[in-house]
Structures are given as structure tokens and as C-alpha cells.
Amino acid sequence: MTAERPLPHVALSAHAHNRMGLRRTDEAWLAARMEEESTRVLVVAGNRLRPRDGVVEWVSPEDAPDGTLVLLGEVAGLVHLAVVVDPRDADGAPEEWVPLRSVLPVLADQAPDQAPLLMHAVGLAEWHHATRFCARCGGSLVSRAAGHELRCTQCARAQFPRTDPAVIMAITHGEGEEEALLLGRNAAWPAGRWSTLAGFCEPGETLEDAVRREVAEEVGVRVGEVRYFGSQPWPLPASLMLGFTGRALTTDIDVDGAEIAEARWWSREAFETAVRTGEMFVPRGVSISSSLIEDWFGRPLEGPGWG
């Protein structure tokens, strides 16, 4: 992709904020920031956001409800925080609160600079939402370090946010005009939707071997050379997507029939035709999967199936 049109996952990660980690335990400083009108606060209900006219709203500390305070960091001289509240205590109707996935397309088009902040906030909110008791003794937990630590009230064991590494890969075979890309269709997806293959890294496994294992398990294709492509935070609920390209050693496809309902090799010509006619739908603009596909295709693509 050209410098004028960065790949989707790069565009969403290009505005990383200063996370101000050394301020997380400075209670006096945090209290002072909550007294400043210029401080921006994001309200998260459980792990959901409430957009207005499609855009996520930041409020002043005065307008923020009580809840678990999370320090996100600084952007352009302004401190940004999040307040995580119980969904039962959130303002508005429940249907007004939506998952992060619902607002990502709007972020990509209108406010990509907010994406790192929202992924940070929702990732921590999801962790707080899902981590209710101490894993060692079952005791209750209290939030510390501006939302970045949970400490047991009984055994004092500290817990920290976890991130699960997941591999996502563009597997190809052939050369030049004959090169083809392997895409699959999840059994739960609507007909016509396709994407690159993906899966989680297992304990004791390298990322490259995770790529080879997942492709073999899901579609029966053996992969040789694997190269790192890029990464993207994906707190849905707690992943870091690690993108790779790989070269196939075999081309026969044997889908697992459980997670993957269908897979096939796509030439650039067949891919472009399917997207332009709407036969194929490939989500674009927000994920590293989109970046992998765009990078393979080699030029911008438009059509009813690309969006």
C-alpha cells in the first residue's frame, strides 16, 4: 500500500497514546486530574460503549459517573481516563450500549486517532468484567494501579491483565499471476463471507508453528516458510493478533467441518470478480485480516463485497 493509504491495521494503530505508566499509583495526581475540566473520560458499561450518532462520546470528569477508574494516558496534552460501571447502573437503554466491534468501522473512517484509547479501555474493562475472584484462594478483588492491577483482599495476590496471542495468516501458493490466496469461511458466518485463517497459540509453541498447526488442522494444508507481517491489539475479548504470511507445501483442502465450513484457493482475478459482483463479502477497513488481503492483492479494491 502507498503512504497515502496505509493498511487498515496500521491506520488504526498509528496514534498510540502515552500510557503514563508511572502515574498509575500516584493517587494524588489522579485525583487532581479528575478535578480538571479538560480531562476526557470514557464511560464503559461492563465492556460496552455508547456511541452518539455513531461516534463514541468523551465526557468531562464532572459528568462522569462513579465506577472503576482506569488511566489510559495522554494525547495532545490532555489526560484520558475511563470509568467502568456495572451495566445495570449505566444511563440509557441497554440496547444503546454496543460492543467495540460495532464502532470499529466508524473509527476507521472518522476517528482513527481514538482507536488505541478505546482498545486500551475496552481491554481493561473486559478483564475487570471477567475477573471476579482470586485464582489462588477465591477471595474478592480490589482495583489498584489505576485499573491495571487486581489484588486479592485475602491472600494479597496480584493479578494483571492477560493478552492471548492469536495468529492470523495469509497462506499462498504459486507465483506471479498464478499465485493464489487461501481463504476460509467460518461455519457461523453468513453465506459469502470469507477471511484469512486464524487461531490461538498454544503453550510451548512458537508463533510460526502455531500458523502451521492451525492451517493443517482447519483445512489440511501443510505450510513451509512463515514470515511475520504485523500485529494488532484485538480486545475481543483479550487477544493480540499476530499477522503472518506463509507458503503452502500442499494445495489439497480438507476442512475440519467444525470451525471451518468451506475453504478454497483464490486467484487475484477470481477474487476481484467475486468481490465486484458481491458473490464474496470480505470485511475491510478495521482488522489485520483486511491488511493481509489488501497487501496480497496489491492495489486498492472496491465493490459490493469489499466493505
Secondary structure as the mmCIF struct_conf table of DSSP 4:
data_model
#
loop_
_struct_conf.conf_type_id
_struct_conf.id
_struct_conf.beg_label_comp_id
_struct_conf.beg_label_asym_id
_struct_conf.beg_label_seq_id
_struct_conf.end_label_comp_id
_struct_conf.end_label_asym_id
_struct_conf.end_label_seq_id
TURN_TY1_P TURN_TY1_P1 ALA A 3 GLU A 4
BEND BEND1 ARG A 5 ARG A 5
HELX_RH_AL_P HELX_RH_AL_P1 PRO A 8 SER A 13
TURN_TY1_P TURN_TY1_P2 ALA A 14 HIS A 15
STRN STRN1 ASN A 18 ASN A 18
HELX_RH_3T_P HELX_RH_3T_P1 GLY A 21 ARG A 23
TURN_TY1_P TURN_TY1_P3 ARG A 24 THR A 25
HELX_RH_AL_P HELX_RH_AL_P2 GLU A 27 ARG A 33
TURN_TY1_P TURN_TY1_P4 MET A 34 GLU A 35
TURN_TY1_P TURN_TY1_P5 GLU A 37 SER A 38
STRN STRN2 ARG A 40 ALA A 45
TURN_TY1_P TURN_TY1_P6 GLY A 46 ASN A 47
STRN STRN3 ARG A 48 LEU A 49
STRN STRN4 PRO A 51 ARG A 52
TURN_TY1_P TURN_TY1_P7 ASP A 53 GLY A 54
STRN STRN5 VAL A 55 VAL A 56
STRN STRN6 VAL A 59 VAL A 59
HELX_RH_3T_P HELX_RH_3T_P2 PRO A 61 ASP A 63
HELX_LH_PP_P HELX_LH_PP_P1 ALA A 64 PRO A 65
BEND BEND2 ASP A 66 GLY A 67
STRN STRN7 THR A 68 VAL A 75
TURN_TY1_P TURN_TY1_P8 ALA A 76 GLY A 77
STRN STRN8 LEU A 78 VAL A 85
HELX_RH_3T_P HELX_RH_3T_P3 PRO A 87 ASP A 89
BEND BEND3 ASP A 91 GLY A 92
HELX_RH_3T_P HELX_RH_3T_P4 PRO A 94 GLU A 96
STRN STRN9 VAL A 98 VAL A 98
HELX_RH_AL_P HELX_RH_AL_P3 LEU A 100 GLN A 110
HELX_RH_3T_P HELX_RH_3T_P5 PRO A 112 GLN A 114
HELX_RH_AL_P HELX_RH_AL_P4 ALA A 115 ALA A 130
STRN STRN10 PHE A 133 PHE A 133
TURN_TY1_P TURN_TY1_P9 ALA A 135 CYS A 137
STRN STRN11 SER A 140 SER A 140
STRN STRN12 LEU A 141 ARG A 144
HELX_RH_3T_P HELX_RH_3T_P6 ALA A 145 GLY A 147
TURN_TY1_P TURN_TY1_P10 HIS A 148 HIS A 148
STRN STRN13 GLU A 149 CYS A 152
TURN_TY1_P TURN_TY1_P11 THR A 153 CYS A 155
STRN STRN14 ALA A 158 GLN A 159
STRN STRN15 ASP A 164 HIS A 173
BEND BEND4 GLY A 174 GLY A 174
HELX_RH_3T_P HELX_RH_3T_P7 GLY A 176 GLU A 178
STRN STRN16 ALA A 180 ASN A 186
TURN_TY1_P TURN_TY1_P12 ALA A 187 ALA A 188
BEND BEND5 TRP A 189 TRP A 189
HELX_LH_PP_P HELX_LH_PP_P2 PRO A 190 PRO A 190
TURN_TY1_P TURN_TY1_P13 ALA A 191 GLY A 192
STRN STRN17 ARG A 193 ARG A 193
STRN STRN18 SER A 195 SER A 195
STRN STRN19 LEU A 197 PHE A 200
HELX_LH_PP_P HELX_LH_PP_P3 CYS A 201 GLU A 202
TURN_TY1_P TURN_TY1_P14 PRO A 203 GLY A 204
HELX_RH_AL_P HELX_RH_AL_P5 LEU A 207 VAL A 219
STRN STRN20 VAL A 223 TRP A 234
TURN_TY1_P TURN_TY1_P15 PRO A 235 ALA A 238
STRN STRN21 SER A 239 ALA A 248
BEND BEND6 LEU A 249 LEU A 249
BEND BEND7 GLY A 257 GLU A 259
STRN STRN22 ILE A 260 SER A 267
HELX_RH_AL_P HELX_RH_AL_P6 ARG A 268 THR A 277
TURN_TY1_P TURN_TY1_P16 GLY A 278 GLY A 278
BEND BEND8 GLU A 279 MET A 280
STRN STRN23 PHE A 281 VAL A 282
BEND BEND9 GLY A 285 SER A 287
HELX_RH_AL_P HELX_RH_AL_P7 ILE A 288 PHE A 297
BEND BEND10 ARG A 299 ARG A 299
BEND BEND11 GLY A 303 GLY A 303
TURN_TY1_P TURN_TY1_P17 PRO A 304 GLY A 305
STRN STRN24 TRP A 306 TRP A 306
#
